[in-house]
Amino acid sequence: MGFQHEIEISDGVFLTEYRGVFLSHLSICVISDLHIGLESELLGLDMNAHIQEMEERIRKLIGRYKPEVFVINGDFKHTFSGNVKEEWRGVPRILGNLADSVETWIVRGNHDNFLLSIASVENVKFAESFEIQNFVFVHGHREVRFVPGKIYVLGHEHPAIKLSDRVGGYVKMPVFLWRDSRFLLLPAFSPWTYGHDLAEGDVLLPSLGYADYLEAEVVGCTEYGLLKLPRLKEILSAGRL
């Protein structure tokens, strides 16, 4: 196993080291689960570093792939009950920079209450879900009826795996899950969301079952790049790296 900057998992479907996906035949980049405002809820502090980190990864995605369309696939912001100051600052900043350079879509996630009140930027399109050719972009917090022949690009789960060694050491990493011709599950783009450990055996997305996850190919996101791993069922049977 070696670290890579990008991995083509299917024809024209590239996973990137920036926790985003590039669909070359559609000229689309997609990310999910930025959760701007999460740091305020967790720490009660005004912290800007994670917004800057996400801005930098977005710039690198656009610089490398030059997409015609950029999709934020849900949970752009975090706070359910309103908008905290980090959201008032971070959402317009990221969205304005995006809309200046590329056609931008926002798919509504379950955390995106009150988003429209702080996202009034021109040339941004909002949707509960949308389709381009055989790809369906939807956050995934609600039930989705899968149609054969469609590939569903999903967020919400924040998938991660924890791999351990014989003496109790472990590493937890965000991951992409890919089930050929069925779904592509994205890791959280936020550096603050460490992820839902798939080894726990439960599933957050109401449309998928654990059997779907077990058959999926796994690609881990690390500070060194992407790491192509065995299918989830093989990782769990091994129990360690």
Secondary structure, DSSP 8 states (H G I E B T S, - for coil): --EESEEEEETTEEEETTS-EEETTTTEEEE----BTHHHHHH-S---HHHHHHHHHHHHHHHHH--SEEEE-S-SB--SSS--HHHHHHHHHHHHHHHHHSEEEEE--TT-TTGGGT---TTEEEESEEEETTEEEE--SS-----TT-EEEE-SS-EEEEEE-TTS-EEEEEEEEEETTTEEE---S-TT---EEGGG---S-TT--HHHHHTSEEEEEETTEEEEE--HHHHHHH-B-
